[in-house]
Amino acid sequence: KNGFRKIQECCRLSKCDGYKYAWIDTVCIDKTSSAELTEAINSMYDWYAKSATCYTYLEDLESENLSDLTRCRWFTRGWTLQELIAPKKVIFFNKNWDMVGDKNRLSHNIGGITGIRCPTLLGNPIQLFSIADRMSWASRRETTRPEDLAYCLLGIFGINMPLLYGEGGQRAFIRLQQEILRHSNDQSIFAWSIPQGHNLGQSLFNSLASSPSFFRFSSGIVP
């Protein structure tokens, strides 16, 4: 099966690179335990940041043609944002496990796809970027569970908070922003715009954005 193949290849690559251990989220997190899942989600950014290498498998990339990267779903998923930003070294592989390149070499390609500027991808500390700028990194991303669009950003902002699945995506994102405001004086969190076709009356708090998509045009804003 494809899932088992990914485990095999990750272990093979780790061994070839001289590592004694490999960590795979789908294997190493017990998602049946809410306590373990909460701890993992609140800690995952730090785990990625402390990793020696992150191997990224692009299952829908069938060639080594860099122009095909634009069609890869990996760059549109919420949870993969921290996998891209946090590790110092990220190596990408296509469907056949052929190496495509690493994050540094592909930074211009990835920046064009994700809207994330090269200094971020090249390892500049995320604390140098404003709240609005960091929110913009997630503005084009999606998650299966609506709450995860907020929860996947916890590490990006250095926030720890309980996971309340069932609260809805908007409430989760409002809660995230409220926690950010408790820890930061960066007023750029209010530098968002309403997406076309969205009714602001649907928002719980009109001063706070309802979704990361509200920050789509906030890239480059400074505190």
mmCIF file of the C-alpha atoms, coordinates in Angstrom:
data_MODEL
# 
_entry.id   MODEL 
# 
loop_
_atom_site.group_PDB 
_atom_site.id 
_atom_site.type_symbol 
_atom_site.label_atom_id 
_atom_site.label_alt_id 
_atom_site.label_comp_id 
_atom_site.label_asym_id 
_atom_site.label_entity_id 
_atom_site.label_seq_id 
_atom_site.pdbx_PDB_ins_code 
_atom_site.Cartn_x 
_atom_site.Cartn_y 
_atom_site.Cartn_z 
_atom_site.occupancy 
_atom_site.B_iso_or_equiv 
_atom_site.pdbx_formal_charge 
_atom_site.auth_seq_id 
_atom_site.auth_comp_id 
_atom_site.auth_asym_id 
_atom_site.auth_atom_id 
_atom_site.pdbx_PDB_model_num 
ATOM 1   C CA . LYS A 1 1   ? 0.000   0.000  0.000   1.00 0.00 ? 1   LYS A CA 1 
ATOM 2   C CA . ASN A 1 2   ? 1.074   3.590  -0.642  1.00 0.00 ? 2   ASN A CA 1 
ATOM 3   C CA . GLY A 1 3   ? 0.974   4.481  3.062   1.00 0.00 ? 3   GLY A CA 1 
ATOM 4   C CA . PHE A 1 4   ? 3.334   1.659  3.983   1.00 0.00 ? 4   PHE A CA 1 
ATOM 5   C CA . ARG A 1 5   ? 5.615   2.563  1.071   1.00 0.00 ? 5   ARG A CA 1 
ATOM 6   C CA . LYS A 1 6   ? 5.978   6.061  2.517   1.00 0.00 ? 6   LYS A CA 1 
ATOM 7   C CA . ILE A 1 7   ? 7.059   4.590  5.858   1.00 0.00 ? 7   ILE A CA 1 
ATOM 8   C CA . GLN A 1 8   ? 9.586   2.333  4.136   1.00 0.00 ? 8   GLN A CA 1 
ATOM 9   C CA . GLU A 1 9   ? 11.045  5.143  2.055   1.00 0.00 ? 9   GLU A CA 1 
ATOM 10  C CA . CYS A 1 10  ? 11.254  7.524  5.000   1.00 0.00 ? 10  CYS A CA 1 
ATOM 11  C CA . CYS A 1 11  ? 13.175  4.946  7.018   1.00 0.00 ? 11  CYS A CA 1 
ATOM 12  C CA . ARG A 1 12  ? 15.410  4.137  4.040   1.00 0.00 ? 12  ARG A CA 1 
ATOM 13  C CA . LEU A 1 13  ? 16.245  7.797  3.462   1.00 0.00 ? 13  LEU A CA 1 
ATOM 14  C CA . SER A 1 14  ? 16.872  8.363  7.166   1.00 0.00 ? 14  SER A CA 1 
ATOM 15  C CA . LYS A 1 15  ? 19.274  5.439  7.298   1.00 0.00 ? 15  LYS A CA 1 
ATOM 16  C CA . CYS A 1 16  ? 21.078  6.581  4.136   1.00 0.00 ? 16  CYS A CA 1 
ATOM 17  C CA . ASP A 1 17  ? 21.509  10.041 5.640   1.00 0.00 ? 17  ASP A CA 1 
ATOM 18  C CA . GLY A 1 18  ? 22.979  8.599  8.824   1.00 0.00 ? 18  GLY A CA 1 
ATOM 19  C CA . TYR A 1 19  ? 20.043  9.195  11.163  1.00 0.00 ? 19  TYR A CA 1 
ATOM 20  C CA . LYS A 1 20  ? 19.165  6.719  13.904  1.00 0.00 ? 20  LYS A CA 1 
ATOM 21  C CA . TYR A 1 21  ? 15.533  7.777  14.193  1.00 0.00 ? 21  TYR A CA 1 
ATOM 22  C CA . ALA A 1 22  ? 12.657  8.860  11.959  1.00 0.00 ? 22  ALA A CA 1 
ATOM 23  C CA . TRP A 1 23  ? 9.390   10.466 13.033  1.00 0.00 ? 23  TRP A CA 1 
ATOM 24  C CA . ILE A 1 24  ? 6.227   10.103 10.933  1.00 0.00 ? 24  ILE A CA 1 
ATOM 25  C CA . ASP A 1 25  ? 3.096   11.911 12.111  1.00 0.00 ? 25  ASP A CA 1 
ATOM 26  C CA . THR A 1 26  ? 0.616   9.307  10.850  1.00 0.00 ? 26  THR A CA 1 
ATOM 27  C CA . VAL A 1 27  ? 2.494   6.591  12.765  1.00 0.00 ? 27  VAL A CA 1 
ATOM 28  C CA . CYS A 1 28  ? 3.789   8.365  15.854  1.00 0.00 ? 28  CYS A CA 1 
ATOM 29  C CA . ILE A 1 29  ? 0.634   10.200 16.993  1.00 0.00 ? 29  ILE A CA 1 
ATOM 30  C CA . ASP A 1 30  ? -2.236  8.259  18.581  1.00 0.00 ? 30  ASP A CA 1 
ATOM 31  C CA . LYS A 1 31  ? -5.202  10.179 17.188  1.00 0.00 ? 31  LYS A CA 1 
ATOM 32  C CA . THR A 1 32  ? -7.625  8.124  19.287  1.00 0.00 ? 32  THR A CA 1 
ATOM 33  C CA . SER A 1 33  ? -6.253  9.906  22.372  1.00 0.00 ? 33  SER A CA 1 
ATOM 34  C CA . SER A 1 34  ? -7.499  13.491 22.567  1.00 0.00 ? 34  SER A CA 1 
ATOM 35  C CA . ALA A 1 35  ? -4.817  14.337 25.141  1.00 0.00 ? 35  ALA A CA 1 
ATOM 36  C CA . GLU A 1 36  ? -2.000  13.030 22.951  1.00 0.00 ? 36  GLU A CA 1 
ATOM 37  C CA . LEU A 1 37  ? -3.443  14.709 19.859  1.00 0.00 ? 37  LEU A CA 1 
ATOM 38  C CA . THR A 1 38  ? -3.697  18.063 21.661  1.00 0.00 ? 38  THR A CA 1 
ATOM 39  C CA . GLU A 1 39  ? -0.133  17.789 22.945  1.00 0.00 ? 39  GLU A CA 1 
ATOM 40  C CA . ALA A 1 40  ? 1.142   16.839 19.490  1.00 0.00 ? 40  ALA A CA 1 
ATOM 41  C CA . ILE A 1 41  ? -0.621  19.686 17.684  1.00 0.00 ? 41  ILE A CA 1 
ATOM 42  C CA . ASN A 1 42  ? 0.598   22.223 20.243  1.00 0.00 ? 42  ASN A CA 1 
ATOM 43  C CA . SER A 1 43  ? 4.166   20.884 19.981  1.00 0.00 ? 43  SER A CA 1 
ATOM 44  C CA . MET A 1 44  ? 4.478   19.933 16.323  1.00 0.00 ? 44  MET A CA 1 
ATOM 45  C CA . TYR A 1 45  ? 5.991   23.173 15.058  1.00 0.00 ? 45  TYR A CA 1 
ATOM 46  C CA . ASP A 1 46  ? 8.860   22.847 17.549  1.00 0.00 ? 46  ASP A CA 1 
ATOM 47  C CA . TRP A 1 47  ? 9.384   19.222 16.548  1.00 0.00 ? 47  TRP A CA 1 
ATOM 48  C CA . TYR A 1 48  ? 9.705   20.190 12.898  1.00 0.00 ? 48  TYR A CA 1 
ATOM 49  C CA . ALA A 1 49  ? 11.963  23.132 13.760  1.00 0.00 ? 49  ALA A CA 1 
ATOM 50  C CA . LYS A 1 50  ? 14.341  20.836 15.657  1.00 0.00 ? 50  LYS A CA 1 
ATOM 51  C CA . SER A 1 51  ? 14.422  18.170 12.937  1.00 0.00 ? 51  SER A CA 1 
ATOM 52  C CA . ALA A 1 52  ? 17.609  17.581 10.955  1.00 0.00 ? 52  ALA A CA 1 
ATOM 53  C CA . THR A 1 53  ? 15.733  16.939 7.698   1.00 0.00 ? 53  THR A CA 1 
ATOM 54  C CA . CYS A 1 54  ? 12.093  16.826 6.646   1.00 0.00 ? 54  CYS A CA 1 
ATOM 55  C CA . TYR A 1 55  ? 11.323  14.471 3.740   1.00 0.00 ? 55  TYR A CA 1 
ATOM 56  C CA . THR A 1 56  ? 8.295   15.627 1.751   1.00 0.00 ? 56  THR A CA 1 
ATOM 57  C CA . TYR A 1 57  ? 6.533   13.185 -0.562  1.00 0.00 ? 57  TYR A CA 1 
ATOM 58  C CA . LEU A 1 58  ? 4.502   14.796 -3.356  1.00 0.00 ? 58  LEU A CA 1 
ATOM 59  C CA . GLU A 1 59  ? 2.255   11.930 -4.408  1.00 0.00 ? 59  GLU A CA 1 
ATOM 60  C CA . ASP A 1 60  ? 0.680   13.884 -7.284  1.00 0.00 ? 60  ASP A CA 1 
ATOM 61  C CA . LEU A 1 61  ? 3.976   15.001 -8.844  1.00 0.00 ? 61  LEU A CA 1 
ATOM 62  C CA . GLU A 1 62  ? 4.682   12.466 -11.565 1.00 0.00 ? 62  GLU A CA 1 
ATOM 63  C CA . SER A 1 63  ? 7.809   14.044 -13.046 1.00 0.00 ? 63  SER A CA 1 
ATOM 64  C CA . GLU A 1 64  ? 10.824  16.107 -12.039 1.00 0.00 ? 64  GLU A CA 1 
ATOM 65  C CA . ASN A 1 65  ? 9.495   19.082 -14.018 1.00 0.00 ? 65  ASN A CA 1 
ATOM 66  C CA . LEU A 1 66  ? 9.381   22.026 -11.622 1.00 0.00 ? 66  LEU A CA 1 
ATOM 67  C CA . SER A 1 67  ? 6.484   23.638 -13.493 1.00 0.00 ? 67  SER A CA 1 
ATOM 68  C CA . ASP A 1 68  ? 4.309   20.733 -12.331 1.00 0.00 ? 68  ASP A CA 1 
ATOM 69  C CA . LEU A 1 69  ? 4.787   21.766 -8.690  1.00 0.00 ? 69  LEU A CA 1 
ATOM 70  C CA . THR A 1 70  ? 1.942   24.259 -9.109  1.00 0.00 ? 70  THR A CA 1 
ATOM 71  C CA . ARG A 1 71  ? -0.550  21.383 -9.252  1.00 0.00 ? 71  ARG A CA 1 
ATOM 72  C CA . CYS A 1 72  ? 0.627   19.654 -6.068  1.00 0.00 ? 72  CYS A CA 1 
ATOM 73  C CA . ARG A 1 73  ? -2.016  19.565 -3.327  1.00 0.00 ? 73  ARG A CA 1 
ATOM 74  C CA . TRP A 1 74  ? 0.675   19.605 -0.651  1.00 0.00 ? 74  TRP A CA 1 
ATOM 75  C CA . PHE A 1 75  ? 1.109   23.347 -1.159  1.00 0.00 ? 75  PHE A CA 1 
ATOM 76  C CA . THR A 1 76  ? -2.588  24.028 -0.500  1.00 0.00 ? 76  THR A CA 1 
ATOM 77  C CA . ARG A 1 77  ? -3.086  22.001 2.690   1.00 0.00 ? 77  ARG A CA 1 
ATOM 78  C CA . GLY A 1 78  ? -3.222  23.746 6.053   1.00 0.00 ? 78  GLY A CA 1 
ATOM 79  C CA . TRP A 1 79  ? -1.167  21.268 8.047   1.00 0.00 ? 79  TRP A CA 1 
ATOM 80  C CA . THR A 1 80  ? 1.729   21.270 5.600   1.00 0.00 ? 80  THR A CA 1 
ATOM 81  C CA . LEU A 1 81  ? 2.415   24.981 6.155   1.00 0.00 ? 81  LEU A CA 1 
ATOM 82  C CA . GLN A 1 82  ? 4.441   24.336 9.314   1.00 0.00 ? 82  GLN A CA 1 
ATOM 83  C CA . GLU A 1 83  ? 6.161   21.410 7.576   1.00 0.00 ? 83  GLU A CA 1 
ATOM 84  C CA . LEU A 1 84  ? 7.358   23.890 4.957   1.00 0.00 ? 84  LEU A CA 1 
ATOM 85  C CA . ILE A 1 85  ? 8.276   26.781 7.265   1.00 0.00 ? 85  ILE A CA 1 
ATOM 86  C CA . ALA A 1 86  ? 9.680   25.201 10.440  1.00 0.00 ? 86  ALA A CA 1 
ATOM 87  C CA . PRO A 1 87  ? 12.399  22.733 9.330   1.00 0.00 ? 87  PRO A CA 1 
ATOM 88  C CA . LYS A 1 88  ? 15.793  24.063 8.318   1.00 0.00 ? 88  LYS A CA 1 
ATOM 89  C CA . LYS A 1 89  ? 16.055  21.448 5.583   1.00 0.00 ? 89  LYS A CA 1 
ATOM 90  C CA . VAL A 1 90  ? 13.146  20.151 3.498   1.00 0.00 ? 90  VAL A CA 1 
ATOM 91  C CA . ILE A 1 91  ? 13.738  17.730 0.611   1.00 0.00 ? 91  ILE A CA 1 
ATOM 92  C CA . PHE A 1 92  ? 10.981  17.078 -1.924  1.00 0.00 ? 92  PHE A CA 1 
ATOM 93  C CA . PHE A 1 93  ? 10.345  13.778 -3.711  1.00 0.00 ? 93  PHE A CA 1 
ATOM 94  C CA . ASN A 1 94  ? 7.969   13.019 -6.570  1.00 0.00 ? 94  ASN A CA 1 
ATOM 95  C CA . LYS A 1 95  ? 5.524   10.134 -6.913  1.00 0.00 ? 95  LYS A CA 1 
ATOM 96  C CA . ASN A 1 96  ? 8.335   7.709  -7.794  1.00 0.00 ? 96  ASN A CA 1 
ATOM 97  C CA . TRP A 1 97  ? 10.507  8.878  -4.880  1.00 0.00 ? 97  TRP A CA 1 
ATOM 98  C CA . ASP A 1 98  ? 12.912  10.694 -7.189  1.00 0.00 ? 98  ASP A CA 1 
ATOM 99  C CA . MET A 1 99  ? 14.404  13.739 -5.476  1.00 0.00 ? 99  MET A CA 1 
ATOM 100 C CA . VAL A 1 100 ? 13.121  16.993 -6.974  1.00 0.00 ? 100 VAL A CA 1 
ATOM 101 C CA . GLY A 1 101 ? 15.156  19.413 -4.858  1.00 0.00 ? 101 GLY A CA 1 
ATOM 102 C CA . ASP A 1 102 ? 15.313  21.034 -1.449  1.00 0.00 ? 102 ASP A CA 1 
ATOM 103 C CA . LYS A 1 103 ? 13.507  24.044 -0.012  1.00 0.00 ? 103 LYS A CA 1 
ATOM 104 C CA . ASN A 1 104 ? 16.402  26.426 -0.534  1.00 0.00 ? 104 ASN A CA 1 
ATOM 105 C CA . ARG A 1 105 ? 16.938  25.550 -4.189  1.00 0.00 ? 105 ARG A CA 1 
ATOM 106 C CA . LEU A 1 106 ? 13.210  25.641 -4.934  1.00 0.00 ? 106 LEU A CA 1 
ATOM 107 C CA . SER A 1 107 ? 12.454  28.757 -2.871  1.00 0.00 ? 107 SER A CA 1 
ATOM 108 C CA . HIS A 1 108 ? 11.508  30.924 -5.868  1.00 0.00 ? 108 HIS A CA 1 
ATOM 109 C CA . ASN A 1 109 ? 9.221   28.221 -7.281  1.00 0.00 ? 109 ASN A CA 1 
ATOM 110 C CA . ILE A 1 110 ? 7.606   27.599 -3.900  1.00 0.00 ? 110 ILE A CA 1 
ATOM 111 C CA . GLY A 1 111 ? 7.238   31.317 -3.258  1.00 0.00 ? 111 GLY A CA 1 
ATOM 112 C CA . GLY A 1 112 ? 5.386   31.743 -6.532  1.00 0.00 ? 112 GLY A CA 1 
ATOM 113 C CA . ILE A 1 113 ? 3.022   28.895 -5.679  1.00 0.00 ? 113 ILE A CA 1 
ATOM 114 C CA . THR A 1 114 ? 2.330   29.752 -2.044  1.00 0.00 ? 114 THR A CA 1 
ATOM 115 C CA . GLY A 1 115 ? 2.711   33.522 -1.914  1.00 0.00 ? 115 GLY A CA 1 
ATOM 116 C CA . ILE A 1 116 ? 5.324   33.096 0.827   1.00 0.00 ? 116 ILE A CA 1 
ATOM 117 C CA . ARG A 1 117 ? 8.326   35.343 0.285   1.00 0.00 ? 117 ARG A CA 1 
ATOM 118 C CA . CYS A 1 118 ? 11.794  33.834 -0.104  1.00 0.00 ? 118 CYS A CA 1 
ATOM 119 C CA . PRO A 1 119 ? 13.296  35.227 3.153   1.00 0.00 ? 119 PRO A CA 1 
ATOM 120 C CA . THR A 1 120 ? 10.748  33.137 5.060   1.00 0.00 ? 120 THR A CA 1 
ATOM 121 C CA . LEU A 1 121 ? 11.582  29.995 3.118   1.00 0.00 ? 121 LEU A CA 1 
ATOM 122 C CA . LEU A 1 122 ? 15.312  30.580 3.475   1.00 0.00 ? 122 LEU A CA 1 
ATOM 123 C CA . GLY A 1 123 ? 15.161  30.425 7.254   1.00 0.00 ? 123 GLY A CA 1 
ATOM 124 C CA . ASN A 1 124 ? 14.637  33.961 8.542   1.00 0.00 ? 124 ASN A CA 1 
ATOM 125 C CA . PRO A 1 125 ? 13.062  33.740 12.035  1.00 0.00 ? 125 PRO A CA 1 
ATOM 126 C CA . ILE A 1 126 ? 9.287   33.945 11.718  1.00 0.00 ? 126 ILE A CA 1 
ATOM 127 C CA . GLN A 1 127 ? 9.208   36.455 14.581  1.00 0.00 ? 127 GLN A CA 1 
ATOM 128 C CA . LEU A 1 128 ? 10.605  38.990 12.091  1.00 0.00 ? 128 LEU A CA 1 
ATOM 129 C CA . PHE A 1 129 ? 7.358   38.825 10.126  1.00 0.00 ? 129 PHE A CA 1 
ATOM 130 C CA . SER A 1 130 ? 4.182   40.584 11.209  1.00 0.00 ? 130 SER A CA 1 
ATOM 131 C CA . ILE A 1 131 ? 1.048   38.784 12.361  1.00 0.00 ? 131 ILE A CA 1 
ATOM 132 C CA . ALA A 1 132 ? -0.741  39.821 9.160   1.00 0.00 ? 132 ALA A CA 1 
ATOM 133 C CA . ASP A 1 133 ? 2.124   38.612 6.993   1.00 0.00 ? 133 ASP A CA 1 
ATOM 134 C CA . ARG A 1 134 ? 2.150   35.217 8.713   1.00 0.00 ? 134 ARG A CA 1 
ATOM 135 C CA . MET A 1 135 ? -1.631  34.952 8.403   1.00 0.00 ? 135 MET A CA 1 
ATOM 136 C CA . SER A 1 136 ? -1.301  35.536 4.664   1.00 0.00 ? 136 SER A CA 1 
ATOM 137 C CA . TRP A 1 137 ? 0.771   32.357 4.386   1.00 0.00 ? 137 TRP A CA 1 
ATOM 138 C CA . ALA A 1 138 ? -2.355  30.356 5.295   1.00 0.00 ? 138 ALA A CA 1 
ATOM 139 C CA . SER A 1 139 ? -4.830  32.439 3.297   1.00 0.00 ? 139 SER A CA 1 
ATOM 140 C CA . ARG A 1 140 ? -4.886  30.048 0.335   1.00 0.00 ? 140 ARG A CA 1 
ATOM 141 C CA . ARG A 1 141 ? -4.840  26.828 2.334   1.00 0.00 ? 141 ARG A CA 1 
ATOM 142 C CA . GLU A 1 142 ? -7.557  24.346 3.220   1.00 0.00 ? 142 GLU A CA 1 
ATOM 143 C CA . THR A 1 143 ? -8.188  21.668 5.841   1.00 0.00 ? 143 THR A CA 1 
ATOM 144 C CA . THR A 1 144 ? -10.667 18.800 6.018   1.00 0.00 ? 144 THR A CA 1 
ATOM 145 C CA . ARG A 1 145 ? -11.941 19.827 9.448   1.00 0.00 ? 145 ARG A CA 1 
ATOM 146 C CA . PRO A 1 146 ? -12.854 23.538 9.615   1.00 0.00 ? 146 PRO A CA 1 
ATOM 147 C CA . GLU A 1 147 ? -11.293 24.043 13.058  1.00 0.00 ? 147 GLU A CA 1 
ATOM 148 C CA . ASP A 1 148 ? -7.930  22.821 11.804  1.00 0.00 ? 148 ASP A CA 1 
ATOM 149 C CA . LEU A 1 149 ? -7.453  25.956 9.714   1.00 0.00 ? 149 LEU A CA 1 
ATOM 150 C CA . ALA A 1 150 ? -6.896  27.706 13.053  1.00 0.00 ? 150 ALA A CA 1 
ATOM 151 C CA . TYR A 1 151 ? -5.220  24.844 14.922  1.00 0.00 ? 151 TYR A CA 1 
ATOM 152 C CA . CYS A 1 152 ? -2.605  24.319 12.196  1.00 0.00 ? 152 CYS A CA 1 
ATOM 153 C CA . LEU A 1 153 ? -1.352  27.867 12.876  1.00 0.00 ? 153 LEU A CA 1 
ATOM 154 C CA . LEU A 1 154 ? -0.649  27.456 16.597  1.00 0.00 ? 154 LEU A CA 1 
ATOM 155 C CA . GLY A 1 155 ? 3.069   26.903 16.134  1.00 0.00 ? 155 GLY A CA 1 
ATOM 156 C CA . ILE A 1 156 ? 3.395   29.680 13.567  1.00 0.00 ? 156 ILE A CA 1 
ATOM 157 C CA . PHE A 1 157 ? 2.331   32.129 16.293  1.00 0.00 ? 157 PHE A CA 1 
ATOM 158 C CA . GLY A 1 158 ? 3.778   30.333 19.318  1.00 0.00 ? 158 GLY A CA 1 
ATOM 159 C CA . ILE A 1 159 ? 0.327   29.784 20.813  1.00 0.00 ? 159 ILE A CA 1 
ATOM 160 C CA . ASN A 1 160 ? -0.898  26.909 22.982  1.00 0.00 ? 160 ASN A CA 1 
ATOM 161 C CA . MET A 1 161 ? -4.644  26.478 23.383  1.00 0.00 ? 161 MET A CA 1 
ATOM 162 C CA . PRO A 1 162 ? -7.176  23.658 23.823  1.00 0.00 ? 162 PRO A CA 1 
ATOM 163 C CA . LEU A 1 163 ? -8.565  21.948 20.731  1.00 0.00 ? 163 LEU A CA 1 
ATOM 164 C CA . LEU A 1 164 ? -12.367 22.072 20.682  1.00 0.00 ? 164 LEU A CA 1 
ATOM 165 C CA . TYR A 1 165 ? -13.477 20.109 17.654  1.00 0.00 ? 165 TYR A CA 1 
ATOM 166 C CA . GLY A 1 166 ? -17.087 20.956 16.943  1.00 0.00 ? 166 GLY A CA 1 
ATOM 167 C CA . GLU A 1 167 ? -16.740 24.662 17.794  1.00 0.00 ? 167 GLU A CA 1 
ATOM 168 C CA . GLY A 1 168 ? -16.576 25.538 14.093  1.00 0.00 ? 168 GLY A CA 1 
ATOM 169 C CA . GLY A 1 169 ? -13.839 27.090 12.003  1.00 0.00 ? 169 GLY A CA 1 
ATOM 170 C CA . GLN A 1 170 ? -14.807 30.702 12.656  1.00 0.00 ? 170 GLN A CA 1 
ATOM 171 C CA . ARG A 1 171 ? -14.908 30.349 16.449  1.00 0.00 ? 171 ARG A CA 1 
ATOM 172 C CA . ALA A 1 172 ? -11.593 28.495 16.427  1.00 0.00 ? 172 ALA A CA 1 
ATOM 173 C CA . PHE A 1 173 ? -9.964  31.232 14.350  1.00 0.00 ? 173 PHE A CA 1 
ATOM 174 C CA . ILE A 1 174 ? -11.401 33.991 16.552  1.00 0.00 ? 174 ILE A CA 1 
ATOM 175 C CA . ARG A 1 175 ? -10.071 32.156 19.607  1.00 0.00 ? 175 ARG A CA 1 
ATOM 176 C CA . LEU A 1 176 ? -6.634  31.935 17.996  1.00 0.00 ? 176 LEU A CA 1 
ATOM 177 C CA . GLN A 1 177 ? -6.586  35.689 17.307  1.00 0.00 ? 177 GLN A CA 1 
ATOM 178 C CA . GLN A 1 178 ? -7.668  36.454 20.864  1.00 0.00 ? 178 GLN A CA 1 
ATOM 179 C CA . GLU A 1 179 ? -4.774  34.359 22.179  1.00 0.00 ? 179 GLU A CA 1 
ATOM 180 C CA . ILE A 1 180 ? -2.369  36.139 19.823  1.00 0.00 ? 180 ILE A CA 1 
ATOM 181 C CA . LEU A 1 181 ? -3.563  39.514 21.131  1.00 0.00 ? 181 LEU A CA 1 
ATOM 182 C CA . ARG A 1 182 ? -2.861  38.361 24.695  1.00 0.00 ? 182 ARG A CA 1 
ATOM 183 C CA . HIS A 1 183 ? 0.768   37.706 23.772  1.00 0.00 ? 183 HIS A CA 1 
ATOM 184 C CA . SER A 1 184 ? 1.513   40.366 21.157  1.00 0.00 ? 184 SER A CA 1 
ATOM 185 C CA . ASN A 1 185 ? 1.107   44.100 20.615  1.00 0.00 ? 185 ASN A CA 1 
ATOM 186 C CA . ASP A 1 186 ? 1.336   43.724 16.832  1.00 0.00 ? 186 ASP A CA 1 
ATOM 187 C CA . GLN A 1 187 ? -1.635  45.692 15.507  1.00 0.00 ? 187 GLN A CA 1 
ATOM 188 C CA . SER A 1 188 ? -1.254  44.252 12.003  1.00 0.00 ? 188 SER A CA 1 
ATOM 189 C CA . ILE A 1 189 ? -3.661  41.532 13.134  1.00 0.00 ? 189 ILE A CA 1 
ATOM 190 C CA . PHE A 1 190 ? -6.367  44.034 12.201  1.00 0.00 ? 190 PHE A CA 1 
ATOM 191 C CA . ALA A 1 191 ? -4.935  44.571 8.693   1.00 0.00 ? 191 ALA A CA 1 
ATOM 192 C CA . TRP A 1 192 ? -7.314  42.323 6.787   1.00 0.00 ? 192 TRP A CA 1 
ATOM 193 C CA . SER A 1 193 ? -9.885  42.787 4.063   1.00 0.00 ? 193 SER A CA 1 
ATOM 194 C CA . ILE A 1 194 ? -13.217 41.119 3.373   1.00 0.00 ? 194 ILE A CA 1 
ATOM 195 C CA . PRO A 1 195 ? -13.105 38.541 0.569   1.00 0.00 ? 195 PRO A CA 1 
ATOM 196 C CA . GLN A 1 196 ? -15.418 39.211 -2.334  1.00 0.00 ? 196 GLN A CA 1 
ATOM 197 C CA . GLY A 1 197 ? -18.871 37.798 -1.714  1.00 0.00 ? 197 GLY A CA 1 
ATOM 198 C CA . HIS A 1 198 ? -18.458 37.489 2.060   1.00 0.00 ? 198 HIS A CA 1 
ATOM 199 C CA . ASN A 1 199 ? -21.003 39.139 4.350   1.00 0.00 ? 199 ASN A CA 1 
ATOM 200 C CA . LEU A 1 200 ? -19.253 40.733 7.330   1.00 0.00 ? 200 LEU A CA 1 
ATOM 201 C CA . GLY A 1 201 ? -22.495 40.368 9.268   1.00 0.00 ? 201 GLY A CA 1 
ATOM 202 C CA . GLN A 1 202 ? -21.715 36.656 9.472   1.00 0.00 ? 202 GLN A CA 1 
ATOM 203 C CA . SER A 1 203 ? -18.650 37.387 11.630  1.00 0.00 ? 203 SER A CA 1 
ATOM 204 C CA . LEU A 1 204 ? -18.659 36.822 15.376  1.00 0.00 ? 204 LEU A CA 1 
ATOM 205 C CA . PHE A 1 205 ? -16.372 39.797 16.087  1.00 0.00 ? 205 PHE A CA 1 
ATOM 206 C CA . ASN A 1 206 ? -16.229 42.514 13.445  1.00 0.00 ? 206 ASN A CA 1 
ATOM 207 C CA . SER A 1 207 ? -12.758 43.676 14.533  1.00 0.00 ? 207 SER A CA 1 
ATOM 208 C CA . LEU A 1 208 ? -11.290 40.198 14.019  1.00 0.00 ? 208 LEU A CA 1 
ATOM 209 C CA . ALA A 1 209 ? -11.147 38.223 10.801  1.00 0.00 ? 209 ALA A CA 1 
ATOM 210 C CA . SER A 1 210 ? -13.346 35.166 10.347  1.00 0.00 ? 210 SER A CA 1 
ATOM 211 C CA . SER A 1 211 ? -10.778 33.161 8.403   1.00 0.00 ? 211 SER A CA 1 
ATOM 212 C CA . PRO A 1 212 ? -7.149  33.268 7.223   1.00 0.00 ? 212 PRO A CA 1 
ATOM 213 C CA . SER A 1 213 ? -8.537  34.001 3.753   1.00 0.00 ? 213 SER A CA 1 
ATOM 214 C CA . PHE A 1 214 ? -9.226  37.565 4.974   1.00 0.00 ? 214 PHE A CA 1 
ATOM 215 C CA . PHE A 1 215 ? -5.433  38.085 5.036   1.00 0.00 ? 215 PHE A CA 1 
ATOM 216 C CA . ARG A 1 216 ? -4.832  37.112 1.409   1.00 0.00 ? 216 ARG A CA 1 
ATOM 217 C CA . PHE A 1 217 ? -3.587  40.602 0.519   1.00 0.00 ? 217 PHE A CA 1 
ATOM 218 C CA . SER A 1 218 ? -1.700  41.233 3.773   1.00 0.00 ? 218 SER A CA 1 
ATOM 219 C CA . SER A 1 219 ? 1.669   39.871 2.685   1.00 0.00 ? 219 SER A CA 1 
ATOM 220 C CA . GLY A 1 220 ? 4.518   42.269 3.390   1.00 0.00 ? 220 GLY A CA 1 
ATOM 221 C CA . ILE A 1 221 ? 2.714   44.303 6.038   1.00 0.00 ? 221 ILE A CA 1 
ATOM 222 C CA . VAL A 1 222 ? 5.096   45.329 8.822   1.00 0.00 ? 222 VAL A CA 1 
ATOM 223 C CA . PRO A 1 223 ? 4.162   45.769 12.511  1.00 0.00 ? 223 PRO A CA 1 
# 
